[in-house]
Every structure is written in C-alpha cells, then in structure tokens.
C-alpha cells in the first residue's frame, strides 16, 4: 500500500513538471532609466503585448518578468512624461534588458480621459475598441453600428441601413441610461439624457478609441451612467503632417467620402486637425434616405505639463427622411 501511494505521488509530480520540461520558461529582467541623466524611473509600466505578462519597475528602476516561453515578443515600456518605447525581442534564454526612455516634450493625452476610464485591474466589465478596429468597421454607418461588435450591444436603425437615426442598447438599457462622453465632456442631452448620433455623422473618422463600460460606469456626469458608459477619445496628437481622402460605397446607394488633414506638431507646441465628410444613402426602408455632411476641427496647444485643446464638430447640412409607424408604403 505504501509503495502504491509513493508511486502515485511520483506520478503526480511528473505530471506537474512535465509541461515545464517540455516547454522551458525564461525570465527577462533589467532596469528602466532616463536617457539623459541615467536616473532610475520607478513605477514604469512594462507590458509584453498580446500576453498576460506585465509588471512595474521598482524604486531603483529594476524589473523582472518570469514565465515567458521561447519565441518572439514585443515589449512596451511607458512612463508618464516620457515617450512610449516598443522593442521586439527573441527569447530563447534568460535575458537582461535595460531600457532608457526619452523625455517627451509634450504632455500625453491619456491624462485627459483618465478620470472616465477603467484600467485592467478595475472590477468593472469593459471593452476598449482601438483605432485599427474602428477603421476596419467604419463604412459610413453611425457610431452605434461600429460598437455593435462588442458584447451586450444591440443596435437599431430607422432606415434599416445604419445611416440616419440609429439607436443603441447595452445589456437592454437604452441610450437615456448610457453615459456618453467625448474627451471627458458629456454628450448626453441635459434634459432628456438622449444622444442623437445622426447629428454627428462620420464621427468614427475622428475617433482614436472608444471604451464601453457595461453596468454602472466610472463617469460622474449625471444619472445616465446607470446602465453603461461610452467614453470616446477624439483623434490624438499626430506629430507629422498628413492628408488623406477615403471613399466607400455600399448597398442601397450608400456613399461615404471623407477628407482628413493635419498640420503635425508646429514649433513643438501647436497642432491642427480637420475632417470634412459627406454621407448619403437611400436606406433599406422607403422614405429612409439620408444626406449628411459633417465638419470636425481641432486646435491644440501641447506643453510640458499642459494641454489646451479646442474641438468643433458639427453635423453641417443634414437632410433625411424618417419613416414613422403607421406610414403607408409608397405605391
């Protein structure tokens, strides 16, 4: 009996360590410091992207990440007031990697939305759609239809094509109980708490990312945060000048044309961005057509410790038909 118990114990140990033998794990460690004076940077964030591995540097700038398998990884190091650093590494053994971060001449825009955003360790259910995901879904439909790929989101369209009057529900809660902010500024109507996305056509073309918080959110702007929160961050600082034209066409004579442009960072302080959009659609339902034009302008001052930003977004000329219940179909 004793031999059987001892054999069972050895088998259990072998089963436990077999994955470690078959797939060896490695550790990367090092120090995060300032590039100019080599001083340590405590509490810097070190993230191995697309994995669950992350840590923060200690008071002396040192860090350590264990449990990594052999392969290629991209490591992201960030610290407030410094430029984010990305580096690809091939791991096949224990490694010592030191990183020196360069001081950023301008304040990071993430600080603007920090008060309305939840983080990875926050006990709240949320989804963050990044710019690449938004661009992939952006075919001219209103923002709710771009967000419908996220969990618990149901959308409706008066015209049946996602252009014009659209509605959104999250976990069954309608828009009057969903707090919508843009760069931390409330978008909900002050009286009805409603949000009319038809007044902001092609808004997705001027959005960097959107965080959807399901359930009671972190926003403190009125009662609308009871059901969910949608936190929109507009286009961030692009340090290089740019200009682009996008066109798309779809079913029911739906067309979208967008002109985007930006000055880049001027004299390391000023930046200007703009967008002109035109969207038209006959709609899936009779008398559900839309002819929408929109304008987006942004001017920003970026200092070492200060960001001053003015954003103007307008529906411009807006013409559409709305089919109401009980309307007789066209003959």
Buried (B, 14 or more C-beta within 10 A) or exposed (E): EEEEEEEEEEEEEEEEEEEEEEEEEBBBBBBBBBBEEEEBBBEBBBBBEEBEBBBEBBEEBBBEBEEBEEEEBEBBBBBEBBBBBEEEBEBEEEBEBEBBBEEBEBBBBEEBBEEBBBEEEEEEBBBBBEBEBBEEBBBBBBBBBBBBEBEBBEBEBBBBBBBBBBBBBBBEBEBBBBBBBBBBEBBBEEEEBBBBBBBBBBBBBBBBBBBBBBBEBBBEBEEBBBBBBBBBBBBBBBEEEEEEEBEEEBEBEBBBBBBBBBBBBEEEEEBBBBBBBBBBBBBBBBBBBBBBBBBBBBBBEBEEEEBEBEBEBBBBEBEBBBBEEEEEEEE
